[in-house]
Amino acid sequence: MDVQDKTILITGATGFIGGHLARRLQTQEDARVRALVRSPQKAAPLADLGIEIVPGDITDPDAVREATRGADIVYHAAAWADEQGDRDAVWAVNVGGTQHMVDAAVAEGVARFIHLSSCAVYGSLQQMDIDETTPTRMSGRVYHDSKVAAEEVVFAAYRDHGLPVVVVRPSQVYGPGSPQFTVRVIEAVKAGKIILVDGGKHFFKPIYIDNLIDALVLCATVDDAVGEAMNITDGYVVTWREFFEAYGRMAGVTSFPSAPYPAAYVYAIFKEMMSKITGKRSSINREVVKTFHSHNSFSNAKARRILGWEPAVDFEEGMRRTEAWLRENGYLD
């Protein structure tokens, strides 16, 4: 299936990944893009590109059904991604919202439903090249568990109703506009708030945003992707020290303090307590420390085989483009 001239509904289009995807499909793939958004004002830059803006929320089944009407392809990228969120609120968006999306897609006869999940569905396994044969599992972390439950909703629609679904599991996504792995990182680097857990020796395999968007486009066009879940990573190993030092070079920061995991974890508890007292969000919490302590990576072999996809941008080039964006947008002098 070709995306050209197809009507494509995207949720989360005012966010990081959904926004990149919407702009790519509208400006480079000649698709007719429609965005379901909570804030039409925030979506004004998308409207300026000719993207159809539909006001609504994925927690409202009527709004979802109206937005889905006439869509050939649906990309469900909207999610509550804050690990510190209230469980019921996170569940209502990530699980309940996904249920509304697949229900509407089934009712409207959507030809392809691409669900943006996360490698977080594997929990906190400490091993290399985790692949899709590894079972997903609940970990007790609100965001992670909601993504596991959302995948179950999507695959149930595939099994029970024949909805042609594809589930995409990105690793840590960095690049222009990334709130978690670019903007917050450079702000923390400049403020001297980066602490390397265990010296930053633990590693991961990130994904540059443009590489992820390439894979997402292919998910709509490759028929063999239907019914599959695929990890999307760039395939190379990066230590957290290397990752933070790349941002440090941009900001002229040459060294970072280090702490062993137990001390960093206790410090994170203290920061969370202070955050509750002051009402100010802390960049350090237990989930962040756990992430920096993780010693794992995810295999992209299945996505490469099924989609014929290869990451086009390597880490050095990805960071060069990221630095250019940070300077253009005032995050760096």
KOLNUNU-775556 format. One line per 4 residues: number of its first residue (from 1); for each residue x, y, z of C-alpha. Coordinates in Angstrom, 3 decimals, decimal comma. Layout:
NUM) X:Y:Z ~ ...
***
This chain:
1) 0,000:0,000:0,000 ~ 1,240:3,454:-0,931 ~ 0,644:6,435:1,376 ~ 0,382:8,863:-1,538
5) -3,108:10,388:-1,728 ~ -4,220:8,318:1,277 ~ -6,106:9,964:4,126 ~ -3,974:9,422:7,216
9) -5,151:10,171:10,745 ~ -2,448:10,868:13,321 ~ -2,969:11,191:17,061 ~ -0,297:12,970:19,067
13) 0,570:15,182:16,099 ~ 1,333:18,175:18,330 ~ 3,885:16,057:20,176 ~ 7,439:15,119:19,295
17) 7,176:11,905:17,265 ~ 3,669:12,537:15,940 ~ 4,672:16,016:14,811 ~ 7,694:14,793:12,875
21) 5,558:12,092:11,282 ~ 2,765:14,495:10,306 ~ 5,182:16,919:8,675 ~ 6,959:14,121:6,804
25) 3,745:12,595:5,433 ~ 2,285:15,961:4,461 ~ 5,347:17,566:2,876 ~ 7,315:14,623:1,451
29) 4,924:11,712:0,940 ~ 1,948:13,545:-0,670 ~ -0,515:12,098:1,823 ~ -3,681:13,800:3,053
33) -2,900:14,174:6,735 ~ -5,503:14,677:9,434 ~ -4,578:15,357:13,068 ~ -6,777:14,722:16,094
37) -5,626:17,332:18,619 ~ -6,742:18,620:21,995 ~ -5,491:22,143:21,262 ~ -6,132:23,605:17,784
41) -4,014:26,598:18,796 ~ -1,018:24,374:19,439 ~ -1,643:22,708:16,078 ~ -1,531:25,991:14,131
45) 1,903:25,231:12,586 ~ 0,482:21,950:11,263 ~ -2,559:23,714:9,844 ~ -0,203:26,106:8,048
49) 1,170:23,072:6,170 ~ -2,310:22,143:4,984 ~ -2,894:19,418:7,567 ~ -6,552:18,982:8,511
53) -7,033:19,728:12,205 ~ -9,804:17,909:14,076 ~ -10,348:19,079:17,676 ~ -10,880:16,250:20,130
57) -9,405:13,922:22,712 ~ -8,682:10,210:22,443 ~ -10,532:9,686:25,728 ~ -13,735:10,802:23,945
61) -15,010:7,896:21,789 ~ -17,351:10,127:19,777 ~ -14,527:12,515:18,865 ~ -12,324:9,582:17,923
65) -15,014:8,042:15,714 ~ -15,591:11,352:13,920 ~ -11,859:11,864:13,341 ~ -11,438:8,318:12,013
69) -14,283:8,540:9,506 ~ -12,873:8,229:5,975 ~ -9,296:7,493:7,113 ~ -7,310:4,895:5,185
73) -4,437:4,692:7,671 ~ -4,228:5,537:11,372 ~ -1,056:6,290:13,307 ~ -1,753:6,242:17,036
77) 1,092:8,209:18,612 ~ -0,740:10,008:21,427 ~ 0,235:8,897:24,925 ~ 0,740:10,076:28,462
81) 4,496:9,568:28,722 ~ 5,148:10,966:32,207 ~ 6,147:8,177:34,589 ~ 5,196:10,405:37,526
85) 1,567:10,728:36,412 ~ -1,451:9,471:38,340 ~ -2,093:5,841:37,423 ~ -5,785:6,267:36,633
89) -5,098:9,286:34,425 ~ -2,272:7,527:32,569 ~ -4,424:4,412:32,097 ~ -7,375:6,447:30,784
93) -5,201:7,922:28,026 ~ -2,804:5,114:27,164 ~ -5,146:2,152:27,508 ~ -8,664:3,587:27,348
97) -7,691:5,961:24,546 ~ -6,137:3,117:22,574 ~ -9,334:1,096:22,995 ~ -11,342:3,986:21,542
101) -8,897:4,242:18,634 ~ -9,051:0,567:17,652 ~ -12,834:0,461:18,087 ~ -13,204:3,374:15,671
105) -10,678:1,872:13,253 ~ -12,591:-1,417:13,168 ~ -15,926:0,346:12,695 ~ -14,592:2,539:9,883
109) -12,737:-0,230:8,045 ~ -9,283:1,329:8,366 ~ -6,766:-0,405:6,087 ~ -3,755:-0,081:8,421
113) -3,448:0,811:12,119 ~ 0,078:1,622:13,305 ~ 0,433:1,794:17,076 ~ 3,403:3,590:18,604
117) 4,450:1,558:21,622 ~ 7,845:1,413:23,350 ~ 10,669:-0,964:24,199 ~ 9,592:-0,253:27,782
121) 7,121:-3,140:27,375 ~ 9,964:-5,583:28,094 ~ 10,389:-4,238:31,632 ~ 13,877:-3,785:33,058
125) 15,656:-6,811:31,612 ~ 19,436:-6,570:31,829 ~ 20,588:-8,220:28,612 ~ 21,831:-7,463:25,124
129) 19,814:-7,504:21,901 ~ 16,404:-8,202:23,385 ~ 14,189:-9,226:20,480 ~ 10,472:-9,569:19,879
133) 10,387:-13,194:21,030 ~ 10,934:-11,868:24,556 ~ 7,564:-11,693:26,333 ~ 6,289:-8,296:27,396
137) 5,714:-7,971:31,117 ~ 4,298:-5,696:33,759 ~ 7,006:-4,044:35,866 ~ 5,066:-1,953:38,370
141) 6,041:1,257:36,559 ~ 2,931:3,138:35,513 ~ 3,918:4,238:31,998 ~ 5,583:0,934:31,157
145) 2,626:-1,123:32,321 ~ 0,162:1,077:30,432 ~ 2,075:0,449:27,199 ~ 1,927:-3,312:27,792
149) -1,829:-3,094:28,325 ~ -2,264:-0,864:25,259 ~ -0,484:-3,427:23,077 ~ -2,856:-6,087:24,353
153) -5,777:-3,909:23,230 ~ -4,267:-3,488:19,759 ~ -3,495:-7,163:19,217 ~ -6,953:-8,136:20,479
157) -8,442:-6,005:17,686 ~ -6,190:-7,843:15,212 ~ -7,156:-11,297:16,487 ~ -10,850:-10,697:17,116
161) -11,783:-8,253:14,361 ~ -9,087:-8,591:11,701 ~ -7,857:-5,005:12,095 ~ -4,552:-4,786:10,142
165) -2,241:-3,583:12,919 ~ 1,474:-2,907:13,229 ~ 3,073:-2,256:16,621 ~ 6,259:-0,192:16,714
169) 8,551:-0,290:19,755 ~ 11,158:2,488:19,646 ~ 14,008:2,677:22,118 ~ 15,172:6,055:23,493
173) 14,353:8,629:20,784 ~ 16,659:11,646:20,484 ~ 16,996:14,470:18,005 ~ 15,379:17,824:17,160
177) 12,415:18,395:19,457 ~ 12,892:15,351:21,702 ~ 11,704:16,485:25,137 ~ 13,218:13,632:27,135
181) 16,476:12,812:25,389 ~ 17,443:16,176:23,893 ~ 15,774:19,250:25,417 ~ 15,767:18,121:29,053
185) 19,242:16,667:28,643 ~ 20,835:19,853:27,311 ~ 19,079:21,911:29,981 ~ 20,340:19,554:32,689
189) 23,858:19,583:31,217 ~ 23,955:23,388:31,219 ~ 22,577:23,541:34,772 ~ 25,123:21,041:36,090
193) 22,419:18,543:37,037 ~ 23,709:15,483:35,202 ~ 25,006:12,738:37,471 ~ 26,535:9,680:35,842
197) 25,265:6,510:37,497 ~ 28,196:4,126:38,034 ~ 30,366:6,428:35,938 ~ 28,008:6,253:32,970
201) 29,277:2,789:32,015 ~ 25,838:1,317:31,292 ~ 24,756:1,245:27,672 ~ 21,751:1,383:25,380
205) 20,851:1,626:21,690 ~ 19,048:4,908:20,947 ~ 17,091:5,842:17,829 ~ 17,445:9,122:15,935
209) 14,059:10,662:15,146 ~ 14,440:10,677:11,347 ~ 15,359:6,985:11,366 ~ 12,233:6,237:13,380
213) 10,051:8,221:10,981 ~ 11,500:6,280:8,031 ~ 10,451:3,047:9,746 ~ 6,986:4,369:10,592
217) 6,315:5,282:6,966 ~ 7,348:1,794:5,863 ~ 4,957:0,265:8,407 ~ 2,092:1,682:6,358
221) 3,410:0,401:3,041 ~ 4,823:-3,083:3,750 ~ 2,102:-5,736:3,931 ~ 4,305:-8,250:5,757
225) 4,378:-5,877:8,736 ~ 0,710:-6,525:9,554 ~ 0,226:-8,406:12,806 ~ 3,812:-7,811:13,896
229) 5,550:-5,933:16,703 ~ 8,978:-4,540:15,861 ~ 11,766:-2,949:17,870 ~ 13,130:0,204:16,263
233) 16,652:1,186:17,318 ~ 19,663:2,515:15,457 ~ 21,546:-0,689:16,194 ~ 24,748:0,709:17,714
237) 25,672:0,650:21,400 ~ 26,211:3,950:23,221 ~ 27,140:4,319:26,888 ~ 25,355:6,949:28,944
241) 28,713:8,679:29,420 ~ 29,163:8,923:25,644 ~ 25,600:10,176:25,259 ~ 25,925:12,928:27,862
245) 29,429:13,883:26,764 ~ 28,104:14,491:23,243 ~ 25,720:17,079:24,697 ~ 28,465:18,343:26,989
249) 30,653:19,192:24,009 ~ 27,816:21,261:22,562 ~ 27,534:23,268:25,784 ~ 31,224:23,449:26,667
253) 30,844:21,123:29,660 ~ 33,847:18,848:30,001 ~ 33,072:16,650:33,003 ~ 30,175:15,211:34,980
257) 30,003:14,002:38,584 ~ 29,423:10,317:39,160 ~ 27,678:8,315:41,865 ~ 27,211:4,597:42,490
261) 23,712:3,334:41,852 ~ 22,657:2,962:45,533 ~ 23,675:6,548:46,332 ~ 22,029:7,887:43,177
265) 18,816:6,044:44,036 ~ 18,698:7,494:47,565 ~ 19,382:10,956:46,147 ~ 16,503:10,482:43,710
269) 14,145:9,683:46,597 ~ 15,229:12,907:48,298 ~ 14,640:14,900:45,100 ~ 11,164:13,393:44,739
273) 10,320:14,388:48,324 ~ 11,532:17,934:47,702 ~ 9,529:18,056:44,488 ~ 6,344:17,218:46,399
277) 7,087:19,905:48,988 ~ 7,982:22,658:46,515 ~ 5,624:21,671:43,712 ~ 8,517:21,936:41,252
281) 9,292:19,068:38,914 ~ 12,676:17,455:39,470 ~ 14,818:16,223:36,592 ~ 16,068:13,460:38,902
285) 13,757:10,709:40,116 ~ 13,964:6,985:40,726 ~ 12,768:6,092:37,227 ~ 15,485:8,252:35,665
289) 18,134:6,636:37,851 ~ 16,835:3,157:36,961 ~ 17,076:4,051:33,272 ~ 20,686:5,202:33,609
293) 21,474:2,011:35,530 ~ 19,959:-0,256:32,880 ~ 22,462:-2,387:31,010 ~ 20,480:-3,544:28,008
297) 19,780:-3,065:24,333 ~ 17,191:-4,106:21,765 ~ 17,641:-5,893:18,451 ~ 16,375:-4,190:15,282
301) 16,923:-7,280:13,093 ~ 13,219:-8,015:12,649 ~ 12,385:-4,486:11,468 ~ 15,305:-4,532:9,055
305) 14,195:-7,886:7,652 ~ 10,465:-7,197:7,323 ~ 10,512:-3,518:6,402 ~ 13,727:-3,467:4,394
309) 14,658:-0,564:6,670 ~ 18,150:0,621:7,501 ~ 18,930:3,521:9,863 ~ 20,277:6,229:7,554
313) 21,627:8,611:10,212 ~ 24,423:7,449:12,515 ~ 25,102:8,762:16,033 ~ 27,707:11,333:15,000
317) 25,484:12,804:12,283 ~ 22,424:12,611:14,523 ~ 24,165:14,643:17,196 ~ 25,411:17,138:14,598
321) 21,848:17,723:13,399 ~ 20,610:17,861:16,976 ~ 23,172:20,514:17,885 ~ 22,178:22,606:14,863
325) 18,521:22,466:15,954 ~ 19,396:23,359:19,554 ~ 21,337:26,413:18,389 ~ 18,623:27,502:15,972
329) 16,032:27,295:18,741 ~ 17,962:29,142:21,431 ~ 18,993:26,256:23,671 ~ 22,677:26,906:22,935
333) 24,554:30,168:22,416
***
